[in-house]
Amino acid sequence: MTGSSALNATRRRRELAEVGAGEPIDVLVIGGGITGAGVALDAASRGLRTVLVERRDLAFGTSRWSSKLVHGGLRYLASGDVGIAYESAVERRVLMTHTAPHLVRPMPQLIPMTPDLSGRQRAFIRAGQYAGDALRCASGTSGHVLPRSRRIGRSETLRLAPSVRAEGLDGGLLGWDGQLIDDARLVVAVARTAASYGARILTRVSASAVTERSATLCDELSGESFDVRARAIVNATGVWAGGLDPSVTLRPSRGTHLVFDASTFRGLNAILTVRVPGERNRFLMALPADHGRVYVGLTDEPAPGPVPDVPEPSDHEVDELLTTVGRVLQEPVTRADVRGAFAGLRPLLDSAGGSTSDLSRRHVVQAADGGPTTVVGGKLTTYRRMAQDAVDRAIGRARLAALPSRTARLRLVGAGGTRAAADLPPTLVARYGSEASTVAEQPGGLAPVADGLDVCAAEFAFATSHEGALSIDDILDRRTRIGLVADDRARAYDAAADVVELAQA
């Protein structure tokens, strides 16, 4: 790293003025989700003068609406796509062991063997777990990082998932995968690491009239517009990619999650996985999450038409999630138990026919004559490889001299060990890694932002001083995930407002 990783309003104003004044740009990245942030890091760490612009905020779109899983590619292996399955397993290892070990934790994944799960289905699932073990070994992931799968007994199944119906339970099938403490926090960490290599990270800046080497940028806060030229431009806007590159045709699908208190599932200690009736390779999951919550998801519904800024779950999806997960619970969950819900749109590249669940999750990098280099598709787990491929294509088109990609060897901010004091809250260390002590020193310290919430005042202050948060929404909805539950959001609102007012003073 060559400079500060701190993102804040002062740095934004300075760097936006420099870009507006004609500062030379090698790579302009449009889009501040995980792919765009990854492209910015890849380009900047190769020594290229890099600028990232994002119309809203970091992780505003699909990147904050995932299941927070770092998948090993088992689903793709089941569908015969060995290449993407192996790529996913490799990238999972990179994230868990080098890039972001502070943000990704091993998590057991449990499929309870309830009476409705036939012997044939159990054999099929177990064969898939064996294949997943082989894939883990092939990717170079140690059994110390992710243990091998196994069949477990009834008592261990109930220990991991106490809310599962005990009657007729024949134990469970246990595997392992990676789970992010927070997907939006990963995006911010990648963007900040890019900033430490000199990338300009400019939120609230939109791009229009985009060509292969030029664009018009608009500061959404002041309304000022100016034209820029770059030697290469990468369109990493996800489900909005077609708006900048008409050659791209997407068929977005919507994935919905419900938010519950952890107490509703009696202290879930594994990813509870339930087969969707009538579907061979599709499962829904109840996932232990940060802030004492459980997420239940996810659906796969076509989402045609205009792309909304914030997708909304449908009643049908809510009912499907409640019904499916309720099949294995002692006491089925109802709408009264739901504390919140969220939905995201997958940027799937269109192909003729089939349902959205059949569309490939492979990423695609393409470049129409006179247009930007566009990257679409893919999964959060493989963001680093997507970014590498996009930068390779962009610099090849522009004939830019650059170092080879280095990101498989770079640690993100916070990944340099856990130099946190032993008396710091474990939740703080889990969210910030080696930066936890720095966070704790921020104004407000470890005092909670509201009674019953495990977020401290220092985290709000750090969001504005180091993580680029410019508004109350940035703090509540993306730097922390308090906003997923409306009641919690309301209780923390005034604390966030005070921090934003102080940062703008």
N, C-alpha and C positions, 0 to 999 in steps of 0.2 A: 504494500500500500504506500502511496506517495503523499497523501494529504488527509485532511479531516473528513470523517464520514458524517458529521453532523449536518442534518438538513433542517432549515428553519426559514422564517420569513425574510430575515436579513440576507441570507445567502441567496434565496430565490430572487430578490430584487436586484442584487448585484449581478448575478449571472444572467438574468433575463436582459438586463441593460447591455451586457457584453455581447450577447447573441444578437440583440437588436442593432447594435453598432457595427455589425458585420464581422464578428469574430469568425475565423475560418472553421468550417465543420467538415470532418471526414465522414462521419456517420450520424445521420439524424434518425432517431428512433421515435415512432409515433405509437403511443400506447403504454400505459403504466401498470399493466397487470404482470403476472409472473413471467410471461414470455418477453414482453418489452423490457422489463427490468433485467432479465437474463441476457438479452441481446446487448443492452447497454454495458453490462459488466463484461461480457465476452469481448466487445469491441474496445472498451476503455483499457482493459488489462492487456490487450495486444499493442497498446501504444497509440491508438487512434483517437483523434479529437472527437469526442462523442457528446451529443445532446439528446436527451429524452424529453419529449413533451407529452403531457397527459391532460385531456380536457377537464377531467374532474380531479380525482385524488388517486394516489397509489392504491391498487387493489380494489378500485371502485366496482369493477364488473365481476366477471365469472370467477376470478381468482379468490374471492372471499366467500364463495358459496359452495365450496367443495365439501366432501365428507371428511376432510382433514387427514386422508390416508395417503401414505406413500406405498403404492401398490407394487408387488413383485411380478405382476403380469400373468397371474394364474388364469384369469378369465380369458385372456388372449390365447393362452396355450390351449384351453379347452376348445376354442373355436378354430384351432389349427394355425394361428398366426405366431409361429415360433419366433420370428424376427423381432416383433414388437414386444413379445413376452420377455425375451432375453434382454433387450434394451431396457425395459422397465426394471428388471432385476438388477442390472448393472447400475443404473442410475439410483435405485434405492440404496445400494451399497455405498455409492459415492456420498449421498446425502447423510446416511446414518453414521458413517465412519470417518468422514473427512470434512465435507462442506458445511454441514449443519447438525452435528451430533447433539448440540444443545437444544435443538428444536424438534428433533425426531426421536421417538422412544419406541422400543419394541413393545408390541401389544398382542396378547393372545387373541385368537379368533376362534370362537366356539360355535359349533353347529350341534345343538342338542338332538339326540336320537329319540324323538317323540314317536308315539305309535303310528302317526300318519306318514312317517318316513320309511318307505319300504326297504327291504333288504337290497334290492337292486339299486335303489337310489343311494343307499349308504355305501355300497361297493363303488359306485361311480364317483361319489364325493371323495372317498378314501383314496381311490386311484389318482384323482386330481391332486390330493395332498402329497402323495408320493412324487408326482411330477413336479409339484412346487418345490419339494425338498431337493430334487435333482437340479432344478433351475437355480435355486439358491446356491448350491455347491458350484455349479458351472459359472455363476457370476462372481465367484470368489468371496462370497459372504460367509464369514465364520459362524459356526454353530453357537459360539459364545454371544454373537450379536443377535441372531435369530435361531432359536432352538428348532430341532426337527419336529415335525408333526407327530401326533400319536392319538390313540384312542384312550379316553379316560372314563372312569367309573361315575356312577350316579352321584356319590357324595362330592367328588371334586367338581362335577358339573354344577351342582347347586351352590358350591362355595364360590365359583366364578360368576354365576348368574342366579342369585337367590330368588329372583322373581319367576323363574321358569316353573311350569307346572310339574309337580313331582310324580303325579299318577301316571304310571306306564312308562316313565322315563327310563331309558336303557343306557344311560351314560351320554357321552358326547364325543365328537371328533374335533380335536384341538390342533390348530395351526398357529402360525405367527406372521405378523406383517408389521410395517412401520406406521406410526401415527404422528402427525404434526400436532404440536401444542396449539398451533394456529396458522392457517394458510395465509392470512393477510400479513401476519408478522414475518413469514418467510419472504413475502414480496418486499416488504420494507427493508429487511436485512440485505437482500440482494441489491436493491436500489442504493442503499447507503454504502455498501461495499463498492459498487460502481462509482459512487461519488468520491470515495477515497482514492480511486485511480484517476480522478480528474473529470469524470462525466458530469455534465450539467443536468440535474434532475429538476425539471420545471413542471410543476403541477399547475392546474387552472390555466393551461395554455392549449388551445385547440389548433388543429392544422386543417387547411383546405387547399384546393387547387394544387394537389400533390402530383408531381411528375417524378421522373427518374432521378432528377437532381435539384428540384426546387419545390418550395412550398410557401404558403402564406400562413404565418402564425398570428394568433390573436390572444392577447392577455385577457382572460375572461374576467379578471378583477377590475382592470382599468378600461377595457374596451379598445385599447391601442392595438393596431395591426401593423405588421411589417413583413416583407418578403425575405426569405433566406435561400441560400444555395448550399448544397452539400454534395460531396463527391459520391455519396451513396445514401439512399433513404430506405428504411425498413418499416413496413406497415405491420405492426404487431397489435392490432386493435381487436382481435378476437372476433366475436359475433358481429362487430361493426366493420369488419375488414372490407366488405363489398362496397361500403360508402366511399372508400378511398381508392379502391381498385375494382372497377366494374367487371373485370375478367373473372372475379371470384364469385362463385355461387355456393352458398351455404344452405344447409338444412338443419337449423338449430333444433336441439331437443332440450326439454326442460327437466331438470332434476330437482326434486323437492325434498326438504327435510323438515321434521317437526322437532321442537325443542321441549324437553321435559326437565323437571327437577330430578336429580339423581335419586332422591328418596322414592320416587315413583317406581324405580326399578330395584329398590332395596340395596343399593350399593353395588352396581354392576362393575365387575372387575375384568371384563373381556368384551370383545366385539361380538355381541350376540347376533348370529347370522341365521336367517330364516329363508327357506326356499319359497319362491313365489309359486303358488299353485298353477299347474299347467305350463310352467316354464322350466326347461331343463337346466339352463345355465344362468338363471337370474335369481339373485338373492337380495333381500332387504336386510338392513343391519341396524342394531341399536348400539351406539358408540359412546363410551364414557368420554366426557369432554371437560374442558376447563370451566372454571366458575361453578362447579358443582352441578353440572348439567349432563343430560344424555341427549344425543341427536339420533333420531330415527329417520332413515332414508335408504335408498333414494329411488325416485321414480325415473322413468324414461319416456317422456311424452313429446310428440311432435309440437313445435312451437312456431308455426308459420306466421307471416305478417310482419309488421314493423317491430323492430327490436326495442323493448322498453328499457329505460335506464335501470329500473329495479323490477325484475320479474315477480309475479305473484303466484303462489300455489293455487291450484284449482280445488274445488270441493271434492272432485273425484279423486285427486291425488291424496288428499288428507284422509279420505275414507279408506283408500287402498292401503295406506301405511298403517293406519290404526287396525284394520282388519287382519292384515298379514302378520304383523308382529304379535297381535293379540292371540293368534292361534297357538302360541307356545307358552303363554303366560298363565300363571295361577289366577290372576285377576286382570282381565283385559283392560287396556287403557281406553279412555274415552276423550272426547273433545274437551271435557272439563279439566283433564289433566294437562292439556297442551298449554305451555307457557309462551310459545312463539313459533314462528315458522319462517323458512326462507327458501328461495328457489334460485337456481342459476341456469344459464343457457350454455350448452356445449356447442362450440363452433365447428360442427361437423361438415366436411366437404361433401357436397351433393354428389350422389351417384344414382343411376337409374333404378327406380323401384325399391322395394323392401321397406321395412320399418326403420325408424331412427336407431333402434337398438342393434340393427344389423350393419349400420354404417361403420366404416373403419375408424379406429381411434388413432391411426397413424397421422403424424404431422406431414404437411406438404409445404414446400418452399417453391414459389413460382414467381416469375417475373415477365409481365407483358411488355412488349415494346413501348418504350417511353414512359412506363409506369414504375412504381416503387417495387422493391423486392418484398413480397408478401409471404408471411408464414401463418398458417392456420392449422386447425386440428390439434392432435396430440393430447397429452395429459399433463397434469401438474407435476407428476413424478418425473417426467422426461423433459422438463423445461430447459435444463442445461444443454441437453443434446439438440433440442429444437433451436436454441439460440446459437449454438455453435454452427449448425448447418445454415442458418439464415445469414450469419455474418460471413461465412465462407462464400456463399452465393453472392452476397452484396459486394464484397471486396473483389471477387472475381470479375463481376460485371464492370466495376469501376477501375479495375487494374490497380488497386491500391496495394502498396507494399505494407505488409503487416506481419507480426509474429504469428506463429501457430496458436491455436486456442490453448489457454492455460487453466480454464475454469475447473477442470477435474481435480486440480491440485490446490485451488485457492480456498481458504477458509473464510466464511462469512463473518461479519462483525458479531461478536459474542461467542464465537466458536473456539476461542483460544484458551480453553480450560475454564474451570469455574473458580476463579480467584475470589469468590464471594466469601464474606465472613460467615462463620458457622451459625451465627444467630440470625441470619437473614431468612425470611420466610421461604420455604421450598418453592412456593408458586412463583416468587420473584426470580429465583435462580432458573426455574424451568422456562420462563418467558424470555430472560435476558442473558443467560449464560454468564460469561465472564464480565459482562457489563452490569451485572446486578448491583455491585457495590456503588458504581457510578450513579445508577438510577436512584438508589437509596439516599444518596447525598443531595438530591434535588429538593427544591422548596416543598414543604409539606411533609417530607419524610415518609414514614411507614403508616401514617394515620390513614384509616380507610376513607374512601371518598363518600361513603354512606354506610349506615349500619347494615350488616348482613352481606356486604359485598367484599370479595377478596382482592380488590384493586385498591392500591394506595395512592395518596395524593402525589407522591413523587413520580408515579407512572404517567399521570396526566401532564406534569411539568416536563418530563422527559420527551413526551410525544411532541410538544411544541418546540423544545430546544434542540432535539437531536433527530426526530423522526419525521419532520416535515409537516406535521399537523397544522392546519391553518384555521380550522373551524371546530365548533362543538361536535358536528357530525363526524368529522375526521377522528376525533378522540373516542367518541362513544361507539361508533359503528365499525371502525377499522383498526385503530391502534389498540383498542381493547374491543371486546365483543359484548360489552354490557348492553348495547342497543338491541340485541336479539330478543330480549325480553322487555316489553314495553314498561312494565312496572319498575324494573331495575333502571331502565333508561331515565324515567322520570325522577327517580330518587337521586341519580348522579348528575342530573342536568346542570344544576346550579354550580356544582364544583367545577365542571368542565367549562362553563361560561366564565367563571372567575379566572381560570387559567388562560383562556383565549384572550380575555380583556387585558390581562397583565402582559401577555406576549406581544400584543399590538400597541401597548402604551409607548 
